[in-house]
Each structure stands twice: as C-alpha cells, then as structure tokens.
C-alpha cells in the first residue's frame, strides 16, 4: 500500500537533499538558515526524561 502524502513528502525531501549532494551537514545548515529567516518565534522543548541506567541489571 502506498500513501500519496508520504510519497509527496519523500519527493520534496529528496529534491532538497539532492541540492546539497546529500551532505547532511549542508542540509542541516540550510534548514537552520531557513528556520532563522522564517521570522517565527521558536520554542525549544526540554529534553525528555532519560531512561535510568540498567547497569544494575544482571545478565545470566
């Protein structure tokens, strides 16, 4: 089963990535530039609660 909306999003994402030769650093920098230039006020979320260490769990 294919979803036309998912396909459209993937198409645009691929077109954007292709502009930067699929270089993740360049893609990220471009997205950050667009975000800064959008004029929108951005709210940063606090990181989610981390899972406690399982070092006390014993294996075997």
Long-range contacts (C-beta under 8 A, 24 or more apart in sequence): none
